Amino acid sequence: MRNAMILISVAGLLGVAASMLIAPFIIRVMTRIKAGQPILKYLEHHGQKNGTPTMGGLIFIIPAAVVPLCLGYGRLSFIAVLATLGYGTIGFLDDYTKVRYKRNEGLKPYQKIIGQLGIAVIISFFAYKNEWIGDSVKLPFSQSELSLGVFYIPFSIFMFLAVTNSANLADGLDGLSGGVGFVSMTVLLIGAILYCVEATRYGMTGLAAELYALCIFAAAYAGSLLGFLWNNSHPAR
């Protein structure tokens, strides 16, 4: 387990380093092509943010996807990377639309929902059929599990839509969305490590390997968000 923790730590450090290395390049490119964030007219106290380069998600999405694929991945972490790229693509298209048409409104709400829903449906079906996930959810602060049966699918879809839109609502203030994301991913990393240790203890080597790969993904993602926050904390660049 010691070697595993070392590699997980390396994934986090690589995430930080990679995001900080590519950040100046992305900021320079976005500034050069004038890909600034238009601000709603009625938000006068946010006026100083007008023109701040957008599409900053590239700074952490690229390392979060590349580092796990380089250090080792399983089926679950590969799906996690695909989900990251899928939702990242929706965010990119939303920002591109804002820049292209010089308006605060990007994609239409129904366009976002269609994209978010499509990704959520695919991943939820995968999780429902996956031998390591299935239709059960653990109840907080207990050792009990609740089997949802086929209702796991709509439950999972709802969770995807809730989390992605909560992140979207948190976006806009310097460091808020990135900070919340870093804390959330760090908690997920700790949970994955604990479950990995438990699976190893009970001889569930297949599950342990999948959870270990998820640990690498979560560490790389948390690290890349930390590097992103270096440039996104107030005043955001």
Beta strands, then each sheet from edge to edge (+ up, - down):
strand 1: 136-138
strand 2: 145-147
sheet 1: 1+ 2-
end
